[in-house]
Amino acid sequence: MNEAGWYKNCNMQQVVDEMKALRAVKIDGRRINLVSVPTAFQDKIIKLFGLKL
């Protein structure tokens, strides 16, 4: 986050709070999990940390 310059605009607590709203649901009998649509800020966080949904 520091290298990307994120600490100028937000802190780690804001990132954690934002990601708490993202949900994934697994339904028995389905191979694919359902994931809520990420907000623009969540999408930036996902890309910054290299996460896979």
All heavy atoms as TSV, in Angstrom:
chain	resi	resn	atom	element	x	y	z
A	1	MET	N	N	0.828	-1.186	0.000
A	1	MET	CA	C	0.000	0.000	0.000
A	1	MET	C	C	0.871	1.248	0.000
A	1	MET	O	O	0.529	2.223	-0.649
A	1	MET	CB	C	-0.918	0.009	1.212
A	1	MET	CG	C	-2.109	-0.898	1.094
A	1	MET	SD	S	-3.216	-0.851	2.527
A	1	MET	CE	C	-3.769	0.821	2.530
A	2	ASN	N	N	1.975	1.190	0.720
A	2	ASN	CA	C	2.838	2.352	0.800
A	2	ASN	C	C	3.486	2.649	-0.553
A	2	ASN	O	O	3.535	3.794	-0.980
A	2	ASN	CB	C	3.898	2.158	1.880
A	2	ASN	CG	C	4.609	3.433	2.220
A	2	ASN	OD1	O	4.024	4.503	2.129
A	2	ASN	ND2	N	5.863	3.330	2.625
A	3	GLU	N	N	3.966	1.605	-1.224
A	3	GLU	CA	C	4.606	1.787	-2.530
A	3	GLU	C	C	3.629	2.317	-3.571
A	3	GLU	O	O	4.011	3.062	-4.460
A	3	GLU	CB	C	5.202	0.472	-3.004
A	3	GLU	CG	C	6.379	0.010	-2.176
A	3	GLU	CD	C	6.865	-1.365	-2.565
A	3	GLU	OE1	O	6.345	-1.939	-3.544
A	3	GLU	OE2	O	7.765	-1.875	-1.883
A	4	ALA	N	N	2.383	1.936	-3.463
A	4	ALA	CA	C	1.357	2.385	-4.415
A	4	ALA	C	C	0.818	3.773	-4.055
A	4	ALA	O	O	0.011	4.325	-4.795
A	4	ALA	CB	C	0.213	1.373	-4.471
A	5	GLY	N	N	1.235	4.329	-2.922
A	5	GLY	CA	C	0.796	5.656	-2.513
A	5	GLY	C	C	-0.579	5.695	-1.874
A	5	GLY	O	O	-1.205	6.745	-1.781
A	6	TRP	N	N	-1.057	4.550	-1.407
A	6	TRP	CA	C	-2.405	4.484	-0.840
A	6	TRP	C	C	-2.500	5.102	0.539
A	6	TRP	O	O	-3.558	5.513	0.969
A	6	TRP	CB	C	-2.854	3.029	-0.778
A	6	TRP	CG	C	-3.404	2.548	-2.068
A	6	TRP	CD1	C	-2.855	2.699	-3.301
A	6	TRP	CD2	C	-4.616	1.852	-2.266
A	6	TRP	NE1	N	-3.649	2.113	-4.244
A	6	TRP	CE2	C	-4.730	1.585	-3.636
A	6	TRP	CE3	C	-5.615	1.412	-1.412
A	6	TRP	CZ2	C	-5.818	0.906	-4.171
A	6	TRP	CZ3	C	-6.679	0.721	-1.944
A	6	TRP	CH2	C	-6.777	0.484	-3.312
A	7	TYR	N	N	-1.415	5.139	1.291
A	7	TYR	CA	C	-1.479	5.671	2.650
A	7	TYR	C	C	-1.749	7.173	2.676
A	7	TYR	O	O	-2.089	7.721	3.702
A	7	TYR	CB	C	-0.203	5.347	3.429
A	7	TYR	CG	C	-0.182	3.929	3.944
A	7	TYR	CD1	C	0.825	3.056	3.587
A	7	TYR	CD2	C	-1.186	3.472	4.788
A	7	TYR	CE1	C	0.841	1.754	4.060
A	7	TYR	CE2	C	-1.187	2.175	5.256
A	7	TYR	CZ	C	-0.164	1.321	4.895
A	7	TYR	OH	O	-0.165	0.033	5.363
A	8	LYS	N	N	-1.623	7.834	1.544
A	8	LYS	CA	C	-1.942	9.253	1.479
A	8	LYS	C	C	-3.451	9.480	1.570
A	8	LYS	O	O	-3.903	10.489	2.091
A	8	LYS	CB	C	-1.421	9.865	0.178
A	8	LYS	CG	C	0.073	9.863	0.062
A	8	LYS	CD	C	0.511	10.380	-1.280
A	8	LYS	CE	C	2.013	10.220	-1.451
A	8	LYS	NZ	N	2.454	10.584	-2.791
A	9	ASN	N	N	-4.245	8.540	1.032
A	9	ASN	CA	C	-5.692	8.710	0.948
A	9	ASN	C	C	-6.496	7.836	1.912
A	9	ASN	O	O	-7.632	8.162	2.224
A	9	ASN	CB	C	-6.166	8.429	-0.473
A	9	ASN	CG	C	-5.539	9.372	-1.472
A	9	ASN	OD1	O	-5.360	10.541	-1.186
A	9	ASN	ND2	N	-5.183	8.861	-2.625
A	10	CYS	N	N	-5.938	6.707	2.341
A	10	CYS	CA	C	-6.695	5.825	3.229
A	10	CYS	C	C	-5.729	5.022	4.083
A	10	CYS	O	O	-4.543	4.953	3.808
A	10	CYS	CB	C	-7.613	4.902	2.430
A	10	CYS	SG	S	-6.746	3.772	1.336
A	11	ASN	N	N	-6.264	4.399	5.133
A	11	ASN	CA	C	-5.439	3.565	6.001
A	11	ASN	C	C	-5.914	2.118	5.913
A	11	ASN	O	O	-6.917	1.809	5.269
A	11	ASN	CB	C	-5.457	4.082	7.444
A	11	ASN	CG	C	-6.842	4.092	8.044
A	11	ASN	OD1	O	-7.656	3.225	7.776
A	11	ASN	ND2	N	-7.126	5.087	8.875
A	12	MET	N	N	-5.186	1.235	6.574
A	12	MET	CA	C	-5.494	-0.195	6.493
A	12	MET	C	C	-6.880	-0.495	7.054
A	12	MET	O	O	-7.580	-1.353	6.534
A	12	MET	CB	C	-4.431	-1.002	7.229
A	12	MET	CG	C	-4.623	-2.489	7.099
A	12	MET	SD	S	-4.646	-3.097	5.403
A	12	MET	CE	C	-2.915	-3.194	5.072
A	13	GLN	N	N	-7.316	0.208	8.088
A	13	GLN	CA	C	-8.638	-0.034	8.663
A	13	GLN	C	C	-9.742	0.262	7.652
A	13	GLN	O	O	-10.727	-0.466	7.574
A	13	GLN	CB	C	-8.845	0.788	9.938
A	13	GLN	CG	C	-10.132	0.448	10.656
A	13	GLN	CD	C	-10.176	-1.000	11.110
A	13	GLN	OE1	O	-9.230	-1.484	11.719
A	13	GLN	NE2	N	-11.262	-1.694	10.816
A	14	GLN	N	N	-9.581	1.310	6.863
A	14	GLN	CA	C	-10.569	1.624	5.826
A	14	GLN	C	C	-10.623	0.522	4.775
A	14	GLN	O	O	-11.697	0.166	4.296
A	14	GLN	CB	C	-10.239	2.960	5.162
A	14	GLN	CG	C	-10.461	4.148	6.058
A	14	GLN	CD	C	-9.911	5.424	5.463
A	14	GLN	OE1	O	-8.802	5.439	4.945
A	14	GLN	NE2	N	-10.694	6.489	5.525
A	15	VAL	N	N	-9.470	-0.035	4.436
A	15	VAL	CA	C	-9.419	-1.132	3.458
A	15	VAL	C	C	-10.137	-2.354	4.015
A	15	VAL	O	O	-10.955	-2.971	3.333
A	15	VAL	CB	C	-7.955	-1.464	3.090
A	15	VAL	CG1	C	-7.873	-2.736	2.275
A	15	VAL	CG2	C	-7.319	-0.308	2.343
A	16	VAL	N	N	-9.858	-2.702	5.265
A	16	VAL	CA	C	-10.502	-3.862	5.893
A	16	VAL	C	C	-12.010	-3.652	5.979
A	16	VAL	O	O	-12.791	-4.555	5.645
A	16	VAL	CB	C	-9.900	-4.128	7.294
A	16	VAL	CG1	C	-10.694	-5.174	8.042
A	16	VAL	CG2	C	-8.449	-4.549	7.171
A	17	ASP	N	N	-12.444	-2.483	6.408
A	17	ASP	CA	C	-13.876	-2.190	6.514
A	17	ASP	C	C	-14.565	-2.294	5.158
A	17	ASP	O	O	-15.680	-2.809	5.057
A	17	ASP	CB	C	-14.107	-0.806	7.108
A	17	ASP	CG	C	-13.753	-0.738	8.581
A	17	ASP	OD1	O	-13.643	-1.805	9.225
A	17	ASP	OD2	O	-13.570	0.391	9.088
A	18	GLU	N	N	-13.916	-1.815	4.123
A	18	GLU	CA	C	-14.504	-1.873	2.779
A	18	GLU	C	C	-14.630	-3.311	2.297
A	18	GLU	O	O	-15.637	-3.697	1.714
A	18	GLU	CB	C	-13.637	-1.067	1.805
A	18	GLU	CG	C	-14.181	-1.007	0.405
A	18	GLU	CD	C	-15.458	-0.196	0.261
A	18	GLU	OE1	O	-15.715	0.688	1.090
A	18	GLU	OE2	O	-16.209	-0.464	-0.703
A	19	MET	N	N	-13.629	-4.133	2.579
A	19	MET	CA	C	-13.649	-5.514	2.096
A	19	MET	C	C	-14.615	-6.390	2.890
A	19	MET	O	O	-15.031	-7.439	2.411
A	19	MET	CB	C	-12.239	-6.107	2.128
A	19	MET	CG	C	-11.291	-5.440	1.140
A	19	MET	SD	S	-11.888	-5.446	-0.566
A	19	MET	CE	C	-11.612	-7.154	-1.001
A	20	LYS	N	N	-15.008	-5.962	4.087
A	20	LYS	CA	C	-15.985	-6.723	4.872
A	20	LYS	C	C	-17.327	-6.817	4.163
A	20	LYS	O	O	-18.079	-7.762	4.376
A	20	LYS	CB	C	-16.193	-6.070	6.243
A	20	LYS	CG	C	-15.100	-6.334	7.221
A	20	LYS	CD	C	-15.430	-5.663	8.552
A	20	LYS	CE	C	-14.337	-5.836	9.558
A	20	LYS	NZ	N	-14.663	-5.162	10.830
A	21	ALA	N	N	-17.641	-5.849	3.335
A	21	ALA	CA	C	-18.927	-5.822	2.645
A	21	ALA	C	C	-18.975	-6.798	1.466
A	21	ALA	O	O	-20.054	-7.144	0.989
A	21	ALA	CB	C	-19.232	-4.414	2.144
A	22	LEU	N	N	-17.829	-7.273	1.010
A	22	LEU	CA	C	-17.775	-8.207	-0.114
A	22	LEU	C	C	-18.176	-9.591	0.371
A	22	LEU	O	O	-17.688	-10.069	1.397
A	22	LEU	CB	C	-16.352	-8.232	-0.687
A	22	LEU	CG	C	-16.157	-8.887	-2.029
A	22	LEU	CD1	C	-16.972	-8.176	-3.106
A	22	LEU	CD2	C	-14.688	-8.861	-2.411
A	23	ARG	N	N	-19.073	-10.235	-0.335
A	23	ARG	CA	C	-19.601	-11.532	0.093
A	23	ARG	C	C	-19.405	-12.591	-0.975
A	23	ARG	O	O	-19.496	-12.320	-2.171
A	23	ARG	CB	C	-21.097	-11.440	0.389
A	23	ARG	CG	C	-21.435	-10.474	1.487
A	23	ARG	CD	C	-21.057	-11.065	2.826
A	23	ARG	NE	N	-21.441	-10.137	3.890
A	23	ARG	CZ	C	-20.620	-9.755	4.837
A	23	ARG	NH1	N	-19.389	-10.183	4.847
A	23	ARG	NH2	N	-21.006	-8.938	5.772
A	24	ALA	N	N	-19.148	-13.815	-0.507
A	24	ALA	CA	C	-19.077	-14.982	-1.388
A	24	ALA	C	C	-19.995	-16.047	-0.804
A	24	ALA	O	O	-20.036	-16.264	0.403
A	24	ALA	CB	C	-17.657	-15.502	-1.479
A	25	VAL	N	N	-20.738	-16.728	-1.677
A	25	VAL	CA	C	-21.696	-17.743	-1.246
A	25	VAL	C	C	-21.435	-19.020	-2.017
A	25	VAL	O	O	-21.285	-19.009	-3.239
A	25	VAL	CB	C	-23.146	-17.276	-1.502
A	25	VAL	CG1	C	-24.133	-18.350	-1.099
A	25	VAL	CG2	C	-23.430	-15.983	-0.775
A	26	LYS	N	N	-21.365	-20.141	-1.293
A	26	LYS	CA	C	-21.215	-21.445	-1.928
A	26	LYS	C	C	-22.526	-22.198	-1.770
A	26	LYS	O	O	-23.047	-22.325	-0.672
A	26	LYS	CB	C	-20.085	-22.234	-1.278
A	26	LYS	CG	C	-19.881	-23.590	-1.905
A	26	LYS	CD	C	-18.674	-24.282	-1.317
A	26	LYS	CE	C	-18.562	-25.695	-1.733
A	26	LYS	NZ	N	-18.278	-25.999	-3.068
A	27	ILE	N	N	-23.039	-22.664	-2.889
A	27	ILE	CA	C	-24.291	-23.419	-2.885
A	27	ILE	C	C	-23.962	-24.873	-3.191
A	27	ILE	O	O	-23.247	-25.161	-4.154
A	27	ILE	CB	C	-25.270	-22.847	-3.933
A	27	ILE	CG1	C	-25.586	-21.384	-3.592
A	27	ILE	CG2	C	-26.534	-23.690	-4.004
A	27	ILE	CD1	C	-26.413	-20.677	-4.633
A	28	ASP	N	N	-24.482	-25.782	-2.360
A	28	ASP	CA	C	-24.229	-27.205	-2.577
A	28	ASP	C	C	-24.683	-27.620	-3.970
A	28	ASP	O	O	-25.739	-27.209	-4.446
A	28	ASP	CB	C	-24.971	-28.048	-1.531
A	28	ASP	CG	C	-24.374	-27.895	-0.140
A	28	ASP	OD1	O	-23.196	-27.516	-0.040
A	28	ASP	OD2	O	-25.104	-28.142	0.831
A	29	GLY	N	N	-23.863	-28.414	-4.627
A	29	GLY	CA	C	-24.198	-28.905	-5.955
A	29	GLY	C	C	-23.695	-28.009	-7.077
A	29	GLY	O	O	-23.824	-28.352	-8.243
A	30	ARG	N	N	-23.136	-26.861	-6.748
A	30	ARG	CA	C	-22.598	-25.960	-7.773
A	30	ARG	C	C	-21.089	-25.886	-7.621
A	30	ARG	O	O	-20.572	-25.833	-6.519
A	30	ARG	CB	C	-23.176	-24.551	-7.633
A	30	ARG	CG	C	-24.635	-24.504	-8.010
A	30	ARG	CD	C	-25.118	-23.109	-8.102
A	30	ARG	NE	N	-24.396	-22.405	-9.171
A	30	ARG	CZ	C	-24.806	-21.279	-9.705
A	30	ARG	NH1	N	-25.902	-20.719	-9.286
A	30	ARG	NH2	N	-24.118	-20.696	-10.656
A	31	ARG	N	N	-20.404	-25.847	-8.724
A	31	ARG	CA	C	-18.944	-25.765	-8.688
A	31	ARG	C	C	-18.460	-24.338	-8.492
A	31	ARG	O	O	-17.390	-24.114	-7.976
A	31	ARG	CB	C	-18.356	-26.285	-9.997
A	31	ARG	CG	C	-18.565	-27.738	-10.205
A	31	ARG	CD	C	-17.868	-28.158	-11.463
A	31	ARG	NE	N	-18.380	-29.447	-11.903
A	31	ARG	CZ	C	-17.965	-30.061	-12.951
A	31	ARG	NH1	N	-17.047	-29.529	-13.721
A	31	ARG	NH2	N	-18.471	-31.235	-13.277
A	32	ILE	N	N	-19.253	-23.380	-8.920
A	32	ILE	CA	C	-18.839	-21.983	-8.899
A	32	ILE	C	C	-19.482	-21.274	-7.708
A	32	ILE	O	O	-20.674	-21.405	-7.462
A	32	ILE	CB	C	-19.245	-21.275	-10.207
A	32	ILE	CG1	C	-18.584	-21.965	-11.391
A	32	ILE	CG2	C	-18.882	-19.814	-10.175
A	32	ILE	CD1	C	-19.067	-21.478	-12.731
A	33	ASN	N	N	-18.665	-20.520	-6.977
A	33	ASN	CA	C	-19.178	-19.708	-5.876
A	33	ASN	C	C	-19.762	-18.418	-6.433
A	33	ASN	O	O	-19.283	-17.892	-7.430
A	33	ASN	CB	C	-18.069	-19.369	-4.889
A	33	ASN	CG	C	-17.537	-20.586	-4.173
A	33	ASN	OD1	O	-18.175	-21.623	-4.135
A	33	ASN	ND2	N	-16.359	-20.464	-3.612
A	34	LEU	N	N	-20.784	-17.911	-5.791
A	34	LEU	CA	C	-21.371	-16.634	-6.170
A	34	LEU	C	C	-20.711	-15.538	-5.339
A	34	LEU	O	O	-20.592	-15.662	-4.126
A	34	LEU	CB	C	-22.878	-16.650	-5.910
A	34	LEU	CG	C	-23.674	-17.734	-6.631
A	34	LEU	CD1	C	-25.119	-17.715	-6.166
A	34	LEU	CD2	C	-23.584	-17.533	-8.119
A	35	VAL	N	N	-20.281	-14.491	-6.008
A	35	VAL	CA	C	-19.590	-13.395	-5.327
A	35	VAL	C	C	-20.329	-12.104	-5.648
A	35	VAL	O	O	-20.720	-11.868	-6.790
A	35	VAL	CB	C	-18.122	-13.296	-5.793
A	35	VAL	CG1	C	-17.404	-12.164	-5.087
A	35	VAL	CG2	C	-17.397	-14.613	-5.562
A	36	SER	N	N	-20.513	-11.267	-4.615
A	36	SER	CA	C	-21.159	-9.980	-4.854
A	36	SER	C	C	-20.282	-9.133	-5.772
A	36	SER	O	O	-19.074	-9.310	-5.844
A	36	SER	CB	C	-21.426	-9.252	-3.533
A	36	SER	OG	O	-20.219	-9.004	-2.849
A	37	VAL	N	N	-20.904	-8.215	-6.468
A	37	VAL	CA	C	-20.182	-7.350	-7.399
A	37	VAL	C	C	-19.356	-6.339	-6.588
A	37	VAL	O	O	-19.912	-5.611	-5.774
A	37	VAL	CB	C	-21.159	-6.613	-8.337
A	37	VAL	CG1	C	-20.410	-5.669	-9.257
A	37	VAL	CG2	C	-21.976	-7.609	-9.132
A	38	PRO	N	N	-18.041	-6.326	-6.793
A	38	PRO	CA	C	-17.221	-5.391	-6.026
A	38	PRO	C	C	-17.428	-3.944	-6.466
A	38	PRO	O	O	-17.663	-3.668	-7.638
A	38	PRO	CB	C	-15.785	-5.828	-6.310
A	38	PRO	CG	C	-15.840	-6.780	-7.430
A	38	PRO	CD	C	-17.252	-7.203	-7.626
A	39	THR	N	N	-17.320	-3.048	-5.489
A	39	THR	CA	C	-17.376	-1.624	-5.799
A	39	THR	C	C	-16.070	-1.228	-6.478
A	39	THR	O	O	-15.117	-2.020	-6.533
A	39	THR	CB	C	-17.545	-0.794	-4.509
A	39	THR	OG1	O	-16.376	-0.976	-3.696
A	39	THR	CG2	C	-18.793	-1.186	-3.744
A	40	ALA	N	N	-15.993	-0.013	-6.962
A	40	ALA	CA	C	-14.771	0.463	-7.624
A	40	ALA	C	C	-13.595	0.435	-6.644
A	40	ALA	O	O	-12.484	0.038	-7.011
A	40	ALA	CB	C	-14.986	1.864	-8.175
A	41	PHE	N	N	-13.839	0.842	-5.403
A	41	PHE	CA	C	-12.772	0.840	-4.399
A	41	PHE	C	C	-12.327	-0.580	-4.072
A	41	PHE	O	O	-11.134	-0.861	-3.968
A	41	PHE	CB	C	-13.230	1.581	-3.145
A	41	PHE	CG	C	-12.161	1.769	-2.108
A	41	PHE	CD1	C	-10.924	2.289	-2.452
A	41	PHE	CD2	C	-12.401	1.447	-0.790
A	41	PHE	CE1	C	-9.937	2.473	-1.488
A	41	PHE	CE2	C	-11.417	1.633	0.171
A	41	PHE	CZ	C	-10.191	2.141	-0.179
A	42	GLN	N	N	-13.294	-1.509	-3.942
A	42	GLN	CA	C	-12.959	-2.902	-3.685
A	42	GLN	C	C	-12.168	-3.484	-4.847
A	42	GLN	O	O	-11.231	-4.264	-4.649
A	42	GLN	CB	C	-14.224	-3.723	-3.449
A	42	GLN	CG	C	-14.898	-3.428	-2.142
A	42	GLN	CD	C	-16.266	-4.068	-2.034
A	42	GLN	OE1	O	-16.907	-4.385	-3.032
A	42	GLN	NE2	N	-16.730	-4.256	-0.812
A	43	ASP	N	N	-12.525	-3.116	-6.066
A	43	ASP	CA	C	-11.811	-3.592	-7.247
A	43	ASP	C	C	-10.353	-3.124	-7.221
A	43	ASP	O	O	-9.445	-3.891	-7.541
A	43	ASP	CB	C	-12.514	-3.113	-8.514
A	43	ASP	CG	C	-12.072	-3.866	-9.740
A	43	ASP	OD1	O	-11.888	-5.096	-9.650
A	43	ASP	OD2	O	-11.895	-3.226	-10.797
A	44	LYS	N	N	-10.117	-1.894	-6.809
A	44	LYS	CA	C	-8.749	-1.382	-6.696
A	44	LYS	C	C	-7.966	-2.155	-5.642
A	44	LYS	O	O	-6.797	-2.471	-5.826
A	44	LYS	CB	C	-8.764	0.102	-6.340
A	44	LYS	CG	C	-9.202	0.994	-7.466
A	44	LYS	CD	C	-9.194	2.441	-7.021
A	44	LYS	CE	C	-9.725	3.363	-8.101
A	44	LYS	NZ	N	-9.743	4.768	-7.666
A	45	ILE	N	N	-8.602	-2.469	-4.517
A	45	ILE	CA	C	-7.971	-3.223	-3.449
A	45	ILE	C	C	-7.623	-4.623	-3.938
A	45	ILE	O	O	-6.513	-5.119	-3.699
A	45	ILE	CB	C	-8.884	-3.297	-2.211
A	45	ILE	CG1	C	-9.084	-1.908	-1.619
A	45	ILE	CG2	C	-8.319	-4.252	-1.163
A	45	ILE	CD1	C	-10.190	-1.832	-0.580
A	46	ILE	N	N	-8.541	-5.250	-4.637
A	46	ILE	CA	C	-8.324	-6.600	-5.167
A	46	ILE	C	C	-7.113	-6.612	-6.101
A	46	ILE	O	O	-6.259	-7.500	-6.023
A	46	ILE	CB	C	-9.590	-7.105	-5.881
A	46	ILE	CG1	C	-10.701	-7.364	-4.859
A	46	ILE	CG2	C	-9.312	-8.350	-6.712
A	46	ILE	CD1	C	-12.076	-7.525	-5.454
A	47	LYS	N	N	-7.025	-5.626	-6.970
A	47	LYS	CA	C	-5.898	-5.548	-7.897
A	47	LYS	C	C	-4.596	-5.232	-7.166
A	47	LYS	O	O	-3.555	-5.785	-7.505
A	47	LYS	CB	C	-6.191	-4.501	-8.970
A	47	LYS	CG	C	-7.244	-4.960	-9.931
A	47	LYS	CD	C	-7.568	-3.898	-10.964
A	47	LYS	CE	C	-8.696	-4.390	-11.867
A	47	LYS	NZ	N	-9.156	-3.347	-12.777
A	48	LEU	N	N	-4.627	-4.329	-6.189
A	48	LEU	CA	C	-3.429	-3.946	-5.455
A	48	LEU	C	C	-2.813	-5.146	-4.731
A	48	LEU	O	O	-1.603	-5.350	-4.774
A	48	LEU	CB	C	-3.752	-2.846	-4.438
A	48	LEU	CG	C	-2.589	-2.421	-3.534
A	48	LEU	CD1	C	-1.526	-1.683	-4.345
A	48	LEU	CD2	C	-3.084	-1.547	-2.410
A	49	PHE	N	N	-3.651	-5.965	-4.096
A	49	PHE	CA	C	-3.150	-7.104	-3.342
A	49	PHE	C	C	-3.072	-8.386	-4.172
A	49	PHE	O	O	-2.639	-9.426	-3.669
A	49	PHE	CB	C	-4.013	-7.334	-2.101
A	49	PHE	CG	C	-3.806	-6.302	-1.033
A	49	PHE	CD1	C	-4.699	-5.252	-0.881
A	49	PHE	CD2	C	-2.703	-6.349	-0.206
A	49	PHE	CE1	C	-4.507	-4.299	0.094
A	49	PHE	CE2	C	-2.504	-5.385	0.770
A	49	PHE	CZ	C	-3.407	-4.363	0.921
A	50	GLY	N	N	-3.498	-8.345	-5.440
A	50	GLY	CA	C	-3.420	-9.515	-6.304
A	50	GLY	C	C	-4.337	-10.640	-5.881
A	50	GLY	O	O	-3.977	-11.808	-5.988
A	51	LEU	N	N	-5.520	-10.299	-5.391
A	51	LEU	CA	C	-6.482	-11.301	-4.923
A	51	LEU	C	C	-7.252	-11.905	-6.085
A	51	LEU	O	O	-7.438	-11.279	-7.108
A	51	LEU	CB	C	-7.451	-10.660	-3.930
A	51	LEU	CG	C	-6.832	-9.989	-2.720
A	51	LEU	CD1	C	-7.903	-9.275	-1.912
A	51	LEU	CD2	C	-6.105	-10.994	-1.864
A	52	LYS	N	N	-7.726	-13.141	-5.892
A	52	LYS	CA	C	-8.583	-13.804	-6.877
A	52	LYS	C	C	-9.957	-14.013	-6.261
A	52	LYS	O	O	-10.066	-14.382	-5.104
A	52	LYS	CB	C	-8.016	-15.176	-7.256
A	52	LYS	CG	C	-6.830	-15.123	-8.171
A	52	LYS	CD	C	-6.338	-16.520	-8.416
A	52	LYS	CE	C	-6.649	-16.923	-9.826
A	52	LYS	NZ	N	-6.175	-18.276	-10.127
A	53	LEU	N	N	-10.988	-13.756	-7.026
A	53	LEU	CA	C	-12.354	-13.998	-6.546
A	53	LEU	C	C	-12.919	-15.222	-7.204
A	53	LEU	O	O	-12.706	-15.541	-8.292
A	53	LEU	CB	C	-13.248	-12.793	-6.839
A	53	LEU	CG	C	-12.885	-11.519	-6.107
A	53	LEU	CD1	C	-13.877	-10.421	-6.453
A	53	LEU	CD2	C	-12.886	-11.737	-4.621
